[in-house]
Amino acid sequence: MTQGLDRDRHVLDSHEPSNQLLFSGSRYALSIVVTLIAFAATYALRSAWPSPVFLFFVAAVALSAWYGGRGPSVLTTALSLLLSKYAFKERVGTLWINSLQDLLPFLVFLAVAVMIIVTIEALLRTRGLAESRAAELEQVNEELRHALVSRRLLAAQETERRRIARVLHEDVGQLLTALRLNLQRTLPYRGDSAVIRDSIGLVDEALKHVRDLSVELRPVVLDDLGLGDAVSWYANRQADRAGYAVVVDQALGEGRLPEPIETASFRIVQQALTNIARHAEAKNVHIVLKRDPERVELSVVDDGIGFDVRDARTRSQAGESLGLVDMTELAHMAGGVLTVTSAEGKGSTVRVQFPVDAVV
């Protein structure tokens, strides 16, 4: 199939010069046709309406300039001058100009023709520029619509995450806790205490899974205490599991950040720390959160083995691990820009910046 497409593309490419030549020839043919029509109309009306010799030729120049461009319009102008002098001035059949009075109408026509050509060229350029700008604006509008839909989708996803997390934490967690208490109460009165203890162990394990799942979906600390405390809590939790040392520096100031920025930042930290635990073999991780009047900046730096960013991004786009595309999309949906730098053996850095007015 690929060979067939290449063959078709080769055929189209081979026809392109001939198509261009045909198009160019049609433009000049148009100029000749409209000039001859103008000549015929002027010649037919010469006896009844002798004065405006160049009236139809002016229209021919305008049509040639509009539909053909500069070259065809210049050809029309030259043909109009030749035909009008040859056919309508005495002696018939000569191109000789005897006096300045005979030359004046031709000069006026030439000046009018030049003004028409220049004016129409300017109009066509303006129209082309306007169409190009309209296409650019349409593309920008489409990107804005996509960004708006993406942000709404992100907000809807986080709302659903929050709801499920609270259900798991409060409802399912409370039910499992109540079940554990009931098992503990029956323990002294039953002979099969080993079975009950085993059941209590299973309930404890289920509670742990429920709490972990609730945290992964939407940590309560993010909603209650904000981005800085949530990142510190989650980073230390992950460091204990993965066995690296983590330092969190935050200077976010007073007041909460817009929710989309908090959510995107936390998700990016979450994904970055997951990547570090799985792939980096890092000993130390440094997370920085800072805010100034113009932007919010987040960075996650590790001293791991590093990686090829381009290759990792390609694999992420293909649906494999690392999640670089996911982090980039999260930053974009909240109005930010994410950059990833790394080299093999030199660790990696994930940095994202959000303008403070990016999300309202």
HELIX and SHEET records of a PDB file:
HELIX    1   1 THR A    2  ALA A   44  1                                  43    
HELIX    2   2 LEU A   55  TYR A   67  1                                  13    
HELIX    3   3 ARG A   70  PHE A   88  1                                  19    
HELIX    4   4 LEU A  100  ARG A  166  1                                  67    
HELIX    5   5 VAL A  167  VAL A  172  3                                   6    
HELIX    6   6 GLY A  173  THR A  186  1                                  14    
HELIX    7   7 LEU A  187  TYR A  189  5                                   3    
HELIX    8   8 SER A  193  LEU A  217  1                                  25    
HELIX    9   9 VAL A  220  LEU A  225  1                                   6    
HELIX   10  10 LEU A  227  ALA A  242  1                                  16    
HELIX   11  11 GLU A  259  ASN A  275  1                                  17    
HELIX   12  12 ILE A  276  ALA A  280  3                                   5    
HELIX   13  13 VAL A  309  GLN A  317  1                                   9    
HELIX   14  14 LEU A  324  MET A  333  1                                  10    
SHEET    1   A 5 ALA A 245  ALA A 251  0                                        
SHEET    2   A 5 ASN A 284  ARG A 291  1                                        
SHEET    3   A 5 ARG A 295  ASP A 302 -1                                        
SHEET    4   A 5 SER A 348  PRO A 355 -1                                        
SHEET    5   A 5 VAL A 337  SER A 342 -1                                        
END                                                                             
